[in-house]
Amino acid sequence: MIFTIIATVFDYLGASSMALGVVVAVIFAGREWRRSRSAGLAYRRLRDMIGKAILLGLEVLVAADLVRTVTSTPSLTDALVLAIIVLVRTILSMTLQIEVSGQLPWRRGRLEAATAPQGPPIVA
């Protein structure tokens, strides 16, 4: 009973984060357009923020599916349905991440590490 409520709350949070993200993205894109008078910059801001909102919503919806599946009576059908849902949402997340950042997710970590400022050398 409690896990059904938790999964339902996650469903609402996932959908709400996407809807709210679109509203916030429109507001920020409008501010960007007013500040810079560049439609291109405003469009990129809008696109990036909507992509990030969708990514966040998908992650929360995957969590809802996991809670629902783990707490239900175990069956092979439920496990397969969860696997397909997670696979589809993972592919969507990866393609959105590539679209937003312009690079593969596993390459982004290496690039960030290579460009991160190095601290002073440790002298023993």
Buried (B, 14 or more C-beta within 10 A) or exposed (E): EEEEEBBEEBBEBBBEBBEEBBEEBBEBBEEBBEEEEEEEBBEEBBBBBBBBBBBBBBEBBBBBBBBBBEBEEEEEEBEEEBEEBBEEBEEEBBEBBBEBBEEEEEEBEEEEEEEEEEEEEEEE
